[in-house]
Amino acid sequence: MEGIGQLVARRAGLPDGGIAAPGRLSRHLKPVDARHAQFQIPSQLQNSSQFQIPSQFQNPAAAAPSPAGGLDLAVAAMDALRATALPDARSFTFPDAADFAGKVEEISRTVEFLQLVAAQAVERTRSEAQAARQPSAAPGWRTGWTEPTATAAGTAIPADTATAPAPEGPATSLTEAADVPVQASAANLAEAADPADDGYRNAAEFLRARLRIGIGEARRRLTLASGVLPRTGITGQDVPARHEVLAAALSTAAVPSRSATIISTALDQVRHLADQETTLQMEHSLTRTAVRSDPDFVNRMAKRWVDAIDQDGTEPGEEELRHRQGAFIRKPRRGLHHLEIFATAEQFETLATAMNTATNPRLQHHTDD
């Protein structure tokens, strides 16, 4: 268990009691205890105006040329740890088991961030390969005298030698002709293959087949990566992340990717409803909550923010009401007919009056035969 202690630092969190109104948020946040000094929120999250993207993300070209060596070492370390984890876990005490679970979770958050980086890299390189692919020119009119002649064996014979007479000598048997190797190699086929022609419609489907993950998970990674990772503009300039505060927390493995997805989705929902200052304050508050709490609590806080910003929701128009209103016959359930009605306030009053009149026992007259 010594190897895992060298990979991550020990962290612990405090549950957040909730968020108050935006103007009184700072007075309701509890200070961090001294025994949790190692888990204080980074300075770039405490003041959004001082936010700085890490240097390795400001200039991607300045990073290491190839992370293959580091990944191989990490995989080797994880393989060694996995081989001894089960026997060692049997001798854990409760504090040891809790510390082990916390460190493993920190490793998983680092892996989740690397998954986002990998997904964005796959989508970017795939798009670049498709853009760089040039369509083949249409063949013009040719005489055919200098064209190679295809043979059944898959080799090409020039046209001027295809009709040449056979050399004098003993006839060659079919068995000897079959032993002639075909002049084609796997290297030539690999060079001729187009890297962009992988048979998938988009990067999400490619990731699903290549990584053996669900299509929903592939799309989640690509969507989150587009919001929390820096991008390259059309002219080659570096474009910062759309959610910079959340990106800083995610890059330091302080926030799980599930919480980051919830925050990013909530920010996109209010993007056209709130001003930039309110959106930044919402991102700052939810990120602080995600550092200290679980994704379920972050989801509840995100809904409270969305409801506070857009309390009544978008007012429906007359055309939308006309499209949605009406009575719809649904599939019967357990022998009962299912009728679904969408009506305006006036229509509902008319229907309620008719139904109450029909079901009122005082207004029903029964005649005895």
N, C-alpha and C positions, 0 to 999 in steps of 0.2 A: 504493500500500500504506500511505499515511499515515493514511487514514481508519480502517482496521481497528485501528491502534494506539491510537486514541482511544476505542474501544469497550470493550476489555478490557485487563487487566493481564497481564503475562507471568507464567506459573506453571510450575513443574516439580515432579515428584514423585519420591519415593524408594520403591523396592519394600520391602514389609514382609516380614520374615522369618517371619511366622506369629504365632500367639497362644499364650501359655502358659496355665497354670492361672489361674483368675480371681484368686486371691490373690496371685500373683506376676507379674501382667500388667505393672504399672508398672515393674518392674525389668528387663523384657525389651525394652521399647520403646527404640529408639535416639534420642538427641537429634538435633535438626535442625541441619544444618551451617550455618555462618555465611553461606555463599554462597546458601543457600536461605532467607534470612530473610524474603523476600517470600511464602513459601509456608507459613508456620507455621500450625498449626491454630488456629482462632479460640478465644478464651478461653471462650466458652460451651460448647465441646466438651471443653475440658480439665477443667472442673469442672461436672458436671451440676447441682449445687445452685445455681450462679450463672447458670443458663440464663435468658435473657430473649428472648421473641419480639420481633422487630423491631416498631417502633411502627406501621408501616403495616399490620401484620397483627393488632395488638391491637385496633384500632378501624377496621374497613373503611370506615366512613363518613367518616373523616378523610382518606382518600386522595383522589387527584384525581377529580373527578366523571366524567370520560370520558377514557380513554386513547387515543382515536382519533387525536388529533393526534400523540402520541408514536409510535404505531404507523406512521402515515404517514411520519414522518421516518425511522424505522428502515427501513421498506421502501424508501424512496428511497435511503438510504445503501447498503443491500444491493444494490439494482439497479445503482447506480453501481460498486460494487465488483465485482459479477459481470461487468459489461461489460469491465472491464480486468484481471480476475484471470488469465485464460489467457495473454494476451500478456506480462504482467509475470512470471508464473511461469517462463517460458522463460529468463529472465535471472537466476534465483535461484542462489545458491550453496547448498551443503548446510546451513550454519547458518541462512541466510535461509529456506530451505524448511522446516526444522524449526521455526523460530519462527513462520512463517506457519501451519503445521499446528496448532501449539499454540494460537494465538490463535483460529483458526477453531473448534477444539474448545471453547474457552471460550464462544464465541458460541453454539454448539449447545447447551451445557448451560444457558445462560440461556434459550434458546428452549424447551428441554424443561421448565423450570420454568414458563414462561408457558403451555405446553400444559396442564399440570396445573391451573393457575388457570382457564384457559378452560373445561376440561372440567367442573370443579366448578361454575363459574358457569352453564354450560348446564344441568347437572342441577338446580341449585337453582332457577333461574328457571323451568324447565319444570315442576318440581314445584309451585312457587307458583302458576303459571298454572292448572294442573289443579285445585289446591285452591280457587282463587278462582272457578272456573267454577261458576255456580249452575245447577241443573237448571231447565229451563223449566216453568212451571206448566201443568197439564193444562187444555186449553180446556173451558169450560163449555158449557151449552146456549145456542144463539143462534138468533135468528129468521131471520137472513139478510137482513133488510130494509136494514140499514146496512153489510153486508159489501161490500168491493170485489169487482168482477167482473173476473176475469183474462181477458186477450185473447191472441190468438195472437202478437202482437208483443212480449209480455212486460211490457206496461204494465198498470196497474190503473185501472179506471174505477169510480167510486162507483156503488152500486146504484141510487140515485135518478135518475141520469143515464144509466144503461145502457139503459133502455127509452124514453128521451125521443125524440120524433120528430125526424127529420132536418130541418135548416133548409131553407127554400125557396131555390131557386137552381139553377144548372146542376149537373148530376151530376159528381162527382169521379171521374176515371179511376183504374184500378188502378195505373198508373205514378206518378201524383201521390201516391197513398196510400203507395206504397212508399218515397217520398222523405222521409217524416216521420221524424225521428231518434227513436231509442228513448231514453226518459228514464232512463238508467242509466249510471253512470260507474264507472271502476275504483276511485275513491276510496271510493265507497259500498260496493263489494264488499269492499275491504280492511278497512273498518270493521266489516262484518258477520262477517268471518272470525274464528274462534276461534284465538288464538295457541297454545293447547294441543292443538288438533286437527290435529297434523302428520302423522298416519297411521303413526306408529312406536310400537311397544310400550313401549320404554324409551329412556333417554338414550343408551345404547351404540349402538343401531341408528340413532338420529338422527345421532350423530357419524360413524358409518361412511358414511352416505349424504352427509352434508354435507361432510365433510373428505376423503372418498375414502380411508379407511384401513380396515384389517382389523378385524373384530369383536373379535379377541383384543387388538389394540392399544388399541381404544376401552375395553374392559373393564379393561385394565391401568391406563390413565390414571385412570379413575374410582376404581378400588380404591386406587391409590396416593394419589390426592388426598384420599380419605376418611381416610387415616392420617397424612398429613404437613401438612395444611392446616387452619387453624382453621375451625370451623363455627359455625352459629347455632342455639341451642337452641330448644325449643318455645316458650318464653316470650320469645324475642328476645335472650337473653343470649349473650355470646360464649363459646364452648366452645373451649378450647385444643386444639392438635393432639395426637393420641394418642401419637405418637412425637416428642417435642419436640426431642431432640438431633439426630435425623435431619432434622427439619424445618429446624432452624437451618443445618445444612450444605447442605441442598438449596436453601434460599432464597438462599444466597450463591454458588451455582454451583460449590461445591467438590466435589460428588458428582454423578455422572451419574445419570439417572433409572433406568437399568437396575440399577445397584448399589443404589439406594434401593428398588427393587422386591424385590430379593433379600433385603435386610435386613428390610423390612416383612413379607415372607412368613415368614421365619424367626422373627421376633418373635411373629407370630400363632400359629405352631405350638407355641411353648412358653408361651403366655400362661396356660394352665390347668395347667401343670406346674411352673412355677417361681414363686418369690415376687417381689415388686416390686423388691427390691434386686438380685437376680440378673438379672432382665430388663433393668433399667436399666444394669447393668454390661455385659451382652451388647450392648445397643444402643450404648453408648459405645465399646466396643472395635471393633465392626464398622464404626461410622461412621469412626473413626480409620483403620481399614484401608482403607475405601473412598476416603478422601481421598488416600491414598498409592499405592493399587494399582488394578489393572484389575478389571472385574466377574467375570472367571473366577476370580481368586484370592479375591475376596470370596465367591463361591459356595462354594468349598472351605472357607473359614473358617466360613461360616454353617452348613454341614453338620457341621463339627466341634463347633460350639457346641450344635447340636440333639442330636447323638449323645451329647455329654457330659452334657447335662441329662436326656435320656430315653434311657438306655443300652439298656434291654431293650425299650423300646416298651410300648405298652399291652397288658396281658395279655389274650388272647382268652378269652371265656367259653365255656361248654359249648354254648350255643345257636349261637354263631358257628361253633364247630367242626363242629357237625352240619350247618350250612348249607353249609359249604365243602368238607367231605370227600366223596369219591366218585370214581368213574372216569368220565371224559368222553371221548367220541369226537369228535375234531376233524377238520377238513378234511384229506384226504390231500395230501401234498406230494411232488411228483416221483415218483409211483408208489408211495409208501410210506404206510402207514396211520399216523395220528398218534393216540396214546392218552395222555391226561393223567390222572394219578392224584394225588389229595390224600388222604392217610391219616394217622391218628394214629401214635404210636410203636408201639403194640401191633399195629395193622393193618399197618404197614410191616414189622414183624418176621415176621408171618405170610406176607405176600406175598413177602418176600425168601427165606424158607425154601422156599416152594413153587417159586419160579423157580430157585433154586440146585439144588434136587433135580431139576427137569425138565431143566436144562441141563448137569448133571454127566455127563461122558462115562463115568465109571467105573460109574455106576448104570444106564446104558443097555445093554440086552441086544439084540443084533442076531442074528437067526437067518438062516442061509444057506439059501436055497431049493434 
